[in-house]
Amino acid sequence: MNTIGPGLVITALLTAAAFTIYYLIKTKHIERMAKIESGMIDKEFKDYGNILLNLAILFFSLAAGIFVSYMFSANTNIPDYVIIPGFLLLFGGIGFLISYFVNKKKSN
């Protein structure tokens, strides 16, 4: 029986995180350039707080997902290769939702 090893799962998660961070930065840059071209903001203004806040919320939620998956796997007979990716995806999605609502409140 061929199972998925933890190295493959970690590699897939790191790759997905790298692409997500890349596209977050890229879309933020395109949006910022459009605002500069339309004269909405100055060129000298730097706002790295939103990106750092988004990453902090994402990493915190992933850490919470790892902790909950460990606690869940210690008390059940479900294999780790099922529990860990599931909880990471669940908590990562919750982290993105929290980040969205925090940024929405911050921009208003």
Backbone as a ProteinNet text record, in pm:
[ID]
protein_1_A
[PRIMARY]
MNTIGPGLVITALLTAAAFTIYYLIKTKHIERMAKIESGMIDKEFKDYGNILLNLAILFFSLAAGIFVSYMFSANTNIPDYVIIPGFLLLFGGIGFLISYFVNKKKSN
[TERTIARY]
84.1	0	89.5	67.1	148.8	77.7	140.2	79.3	157.3	91.8	155.3	238.8	364.9	454.3	442.4	490.1	481.5	566.2	672.8	756.1	681.4	600.8	522.6	415	352.2	248.7	309.3	422	488.5	535	588.5	631.9	513.9	402.9	283.3	231.4	231.2	184.5	277.7	407.6	502.6	491.1	469.9	452.4	325.3	217.3	91.5	106.4	176.3	196.9	283.3	385.4	471.4	393.1	312	230.9	129.3	69.6	-27.6	37.7	153.2	223.1	265.5	313.7	353.9	236.6	121.6	7.3	-52.7	-43.6	-87	-3.1	127.7	216.6	198.4	184.1	168.6	39.4	-72.8	-199.3	-199	-135.2	-123.9	-43.2	63.9	146.7	68.4	-4.8	-83.7	-190.6	-256	-357.3	-295	-178.8	-110.2	-67.1	-16.3	24.2	-96.8	-209.6	-331.1	-376	-363.4	-399	-304.4	-175.7	-78.3	-105.5	-134.2	-160.9	-286.4	-385.5	-508	-497.8	-388.2	-366.7	-433.3	-471.8	-539.4	-443.1	-318.3	-220.1	-86.1	0	134.1	226.5	333.8	430.9	513.7	534.2	622.4	557.3	427.4	356.6	385.5	431.3	460	367	298.5	208.2	234	325.6	355.1	279	204.5	133.4	28	-44.4	-150.1	-94	14.4	72.6	126.8	195.3	248.5	136.9	29.4	-84.3	-148.3	-165	-222.8	-137	-5.6	83.3	82.4	77	73.9	-53.6	-166.2	-292.5	-289.1	-234.9	-227.2	-137.7	-19.2	72.1	17	-50.4	-111.6	-220.6	-302.4	-410.4	-354.5	-245.8	-183.9	-123.7	-62.9	-9.3	-121.3	-234.3	-349.4	-401.1	-398.4	-440.7	-350.9	-220.3	-126.7	-151.6	-172.6	-198.5	-327.1	-434.5	-562.6	-553.7	-482.3	-469.6	-389.3	-289.4	-213.2	-301.4	-378	-466.8	-574	-624.5	-728.1	-671.5	-550.5	-492.2	-450	-419.1	-381.5	-501.1	-622.1	-740.9	-828.7	-790.6	-869.9	-779.5	-840.5	-764.8	-751.7	-788.9	-777.8	-630.1	-579.6	-436.9	-398	-271.6	-219.9	-222	-198.9	-194	-331.5	-435.4	-569.7	-601	-566.9	-603.9	-524.8	-394	-308.9	-339.5	-341.8	-375.4	-516.3	-609.5	-746.5	-756.6	-694.5	-698.4	-616.6	-506.4	-429.5	-510.5	-579.7	-663.6	-779.9	-842.3	-954.7	-911.4	-805.9	-761.6	-697.6	-633.6	-581	-693.9	-802.2	-918.7	-982.5	-991.2	-1045.1	-954.9	-823.3	-728.7	-745.8	-767.3	-790.5	-920	-1023.9	-1149.8	-1132.2	-1062.1	-1036.5	-956	-855.6	-773.6	-857	-948	-1034.7	-1121.3	-1183.1	-1270.8	-1193	-1071.9	-989.6	-950.4	-908.2	-871.4	-991.5	-1107.1	-1229.6	-1264.5	-1253.1	-1279.7	-1173.5	-1049.1	-938.5	-950.6	-1003.5	-1013.9	-1135	-1232.4	-1351.1	-1332
-117.1	0	124.7	211.7	332.5	449.1	507.2	619.6	746.9	856.5	986.8	1015.4	1045.8	1072.7	1215.9	1242.3	1378.7	1478.8	1431.7	1521.6	1577.2	1492.1	1536.9	1635.9	1611.7	1702.9	1838	1836.5	1961.9	2037.8	1966.2	2031.1	2094.2	2023.4	2077.8	2200.7	2197.1	2311.7	2432	2408.7	2518.9	2578.4	2493.2	2542.8	2626.1	2576.7	2652.2	2784.8	2783.4	2907.4	3005.9	2955.7	3044	3109	3030.5	3087.6	3187.1	3157.7	3249	3380.8	3374.7	3497.1	3576.1	3506.2	3573.2	3647.6	3581.2	3646.3	3755.5	3742.1	3850.8	3976.1	3957.8	4072.2	4130	4042.7	4088.6	4168	4118.1	4190.2	4319.2	4319.8	4441.7	4547.3	4502.8	4595	4651.7	4566.6	4612.8	4712	4681.8	4772.8	4906.1	4899.5	5021.9	5106.4	5041.9	5115.9	5181.3	5113.8	5172.6	5293.7	5286.9	5401	5518.1	5488.3	5594.7	5661	5581.5	5637.3	5723.8	5686.3	5766	5883.9	5893.8	6006.4	5991.6	5871.4	5850.8	5853.8	5807.4	5807.7	5858.1	5897.6	5943.7	5824.7	5848.9	5743.4	5708.6	5804.2	5782.5	5703	5688.3	5621	5471.4	5417.6	5274.3	5214.5	5107.3	5039.7	4889.8	4844.7	4702.8	4636.3	4712.5	4659.1	4558.3	4580.1	4487.7	4351.7	4349.7	4222.3	4147.1	4218.3	4153	4104.6	4182.2	4139.3	4015.2	4012.2	3894.5	3770.7	3785.2	3671.5	3625.9	3720.8	3685.2	3608.1	3653.6	3583.5	3444.7	3434.3	3304.5	3207.6	3252.1	3163.8	3124.6	3217.8	3184.7	3080.4	3096.3	2999.9	2863.2	2860.7	2733	2665.1	2743.7	2686.7	2631	2701.9	2650.5	2522.1	2516	2394.5	2276.5	2300.4	2192.3	2143.9	2238.8	2201.3	2120.9	2166.8	2096.6	1959.7	1951.6	1822.1	1723.9	1772.7	1685.5	1635.5	1726.8	1686.6	1589.9	1614.4	1527.9	1390.2	1385.3	1256.1	1174.7	1242.9	1171.3	1101.9	1150.3	1095.7	1012.7	996.3	916.2	818.2	730	632.1	671.3	793.2	839.8	865.7	822.1	840.5	987.9	1013.6	1150.7	1212.3	1131.3	1187	1230.8	1199.2	1249.2	1372.5	1367.4	1473.6	1602	1590.4	1709.7	1798.6	1745.7	1835.5	1893.4	1813.1	1862.6	1979.9	1967	2076	2196.9	2173.5	2286.4	2365	2294.8	2364	2435.9	2369.8	2430.9	2557.1	2547	2662.1	2769	2729.4	2828.1	2908.8	2841.5	2912.1	3004.3	2958.7	3043.8	3165.3	3144.5	3255.5	3357.6	3310.2	3402.8	3480.9	3414.7	3485.4	3591.3	3556.7	3653.6	3771	3741.3	3846.6	3938	3878.8	3958.1	4054	4003.6	4088.3	4193.6	4160.3	4258.8	4371.8	4336.7	4438.3	4519	4455.8	4526.5	4633.2	4596.2	4693.4	4802.6	4765.6	4861.2	4964.6	4923.3	5014.7	5109.2	5073.5	5161.2	5267.3
0	0	0	-93.8	-108.8	-41.1	60.3	131.8	103.1	126.3	108.6	232.6	211.5	323.5	371.3	490.3	543.1	464.7	402.8	323.4	203.5	139.3	24.6	67.1	180.7	230.8	266.9	334.9	373.8	250.6	151.2	27.3	-45.3	-50	-115.7	-41.6	90.7	168.3	152.3	152.9	133.5	-6.4	-105.7	-242.3	-253.3	-194.9	-197.1	-122.6	-10.7	64.8	-14.7	-84	-163.2	-277	-347.3	-455	-400.4	-286.4	-226.4	-188.5	-124.4	-85.4	-208.6	-311.8	-435.2	-497.5	-508.8	-570.8	-483.1	-351.7	-263.3	-286.6	-292.2	-313.1	-453.2	-552.3	-690.4	-708.5	-657	-672.2	-592.8	-477.2	-397.9	-473.7	-541.9	-619.3	-738.6	-808.9	-924	-878.6	-767.2	-713.9	-674.2	-612.2	-568.9	-689	-793.6	-913.6	-980.8	-980.7	-1037.8	-956.3	-824	-740.1	-761.2	-778.4	-802.9	-937	-1040.6	-1172.6	-1174.9	-1095.3	-1092.4	-995.8	-920.5	-830.3	-695.1	-658.9	-530.8	-412.2	-431.1	-321.8	-374.1	-281.9	-317.1	-342.3	-416.2	-443.7	-320.7	-232.2	-118.4	-5.6	-7.6	101.2	98.7	210.6	221.7	326.5	288.3	381.6	376.2	460.7	468.7	582.7	658.2	773.5	736.9	627.1	589.3	549.9	475.2	433.5	554.8	643.2	762.5	854.1	864.3	945.3	885.5	752.7	687.2	709.9	696	717.5	863.2	955.4	1097.6	1131.6	1079.4	1104	1041.3	918.5	851.6	928.1	968.6	1041.4	1178.3	1244.6	1373.9	1356.1	1251.9	1230.7	1190.5	1112.1	1077.5	1200.5	1288.2	1412.7	1498.7	1504.4	1578.9	1514.3	1381.1	1310.5	1341.1	1348.9	1383.1	1525.7	1616.9	1756	1768.9	1705.9	1714.5	1647.2	1534.4	1467.1	1552.5	1622	1712.1	1825.8	1885	1994.7	1944.7	1824.7	1767.9	1735.1	1678.3	1640.7	1762.9	1871.8	1994.1	2056.8	2029.3	2093.6	2000.9	1875.7	1781.4	1708.9	1632.9	1555.6	1409	1373.5	1236	1206.1	1089.4	1058.5	1049.3	1082.4	1080.7	941.8	837.5	702.4	652.8	726.7	694.9	778.7	905.4	998.7	975.2	962.4	956.6	836	711.8	599.8	609.3	658.9	673.2	768.5	882.6	979.8	933	863.7	810.9	709	619.8	522	588.9	685.9	756.9	830.8	908.5	986.4	899	788.6	694.1	631.9	593.9	540	641.8	765.8	872	892.9	885.1	898.4	787.1	663.1	552	571.8	622.2	647.7	756.5	862.5	969.5	915.4	834	774.2	685	608.8	522.6	604.3	710.2	790.6	869.4	913.5	983.6	887.8	765.5	667.4	621.2	617.1	577.2	682.5	809.7	916.5	918.1	888.2	890.4	779	663.1	550.6	562.6	645.2	662.9	763.6
[MASK]
++++++++++++++++++++++++++++++++++++++++++++++++++++++++++++++++++++++++++++++++++++++++++++++++++++++++++++

